Amino acid sequence: MLNKWINTFIQLGLSEVESKIYFAGLELGPTSAQELARKASVSRTATYDAINALKGKGLLSTFQKGAKTVFTIEQPEDALRYFRKQSRQMRDKIELMEEAVPEMKSLSPGEKPFIRFYEGPEALRNLFADVQAVNPPSIYEFVNIQDVYHSVHDGTPEVKKIFAEAHNVSDPSRQDIRLLHTGNVRENYQHRKGVAFRQLNNSFGEFHGDIWIYGDRVVFTSFKGSIMAIIIQSEMFSQTARVMFEAAWSISK
């Protein structure tokens, strides 16, 4: 039982030695430093360090009895008041920390992107799951539409199933969904309600793959050979990609 309370005091912020000395003194009553050290199984030097620390916290007091100094541990109610005071002070410090976080972030040279790589059908499954989890207000996509069609047509039953379920990850009625594409969009796909399409001018050049921009994500996918997806989580990169998309969108039809 005693070890339980010693551990509790440690969790509340006292050191192990301070906690042992506190409970040794609580059991002994007014006593000497030597007796505290013996009862707590702590060295004499560590005992005096703990005595000074506990005295500073208001958890131990002293008085003179003849030529001897006697040490008295304060009651558990006093310890409770001390811990409550520490808790209030910690809450105040956390509030100050919360206010300071934006300023502290400005000192950083820049965020480090979090990058994930997937290959095979798992690439698509993880991409669509991430879109659904982020639930962004907008989804922008650069896409070689023919590569996507070939991937679906020539894909395994698993890949076809994943693509068939892909419509469920977004909701055009509440999300701004826009696609900039090369190649011709098939009629049944082009008329998906709420999704806007524009075709990239051939003068931009040829590319194979797909770029998704949503939330703080930029995702590169490739359908040539094995399907691959690289999910980059970075506010800076996503903002840059979004500006590039808007620029291309503004001059496309």
Summary of the structure (lengths in Angstrom):
residues: 253
radius of gyration: 32.8
end to end distance: 76.1
largest distance: 101.7
contacts: 678
relative contact order: 0.10
helix: 53%
strand: 22%
